[in-house]
Amino acid sequence: MKSLDPNTVLEGVRAGELRLLDLRTKAERKRYGAPPGAEHVSLARHVMHPEGPGTVYLCQHAVRSKLTLRNGAAEVAGGFAAWRDAGLPLVDAD
């Protein structure tokens, strides 16, 4: 299992080295916002077929994302809550 610090993920996304996939529901994204560049994806699909290296999964508290940690994928340590607590940028999400 590979958990990455939220700051490391932000740097990797900005550098084009990491792809951030958001497993949270549309309601969660709308209520709390989302990291810039995070792509909303289906939890069910990605639990069954997680993407590989260079992919980082995000959920609200790093519980659902642990289900995707195969094929070289990583997760944001502490989930969205850790991202927000670190004061990292957020955007409004639909």
Secondary structure by P-SEA (a helix, b strand, c coil): cccccaaaaaaaaaaccbbbbbcccaaaaaaccccccbbbbbaaaaaaccccccbbbbcccaaaaaaacccccccccccaaaaaaaccbbbbcc
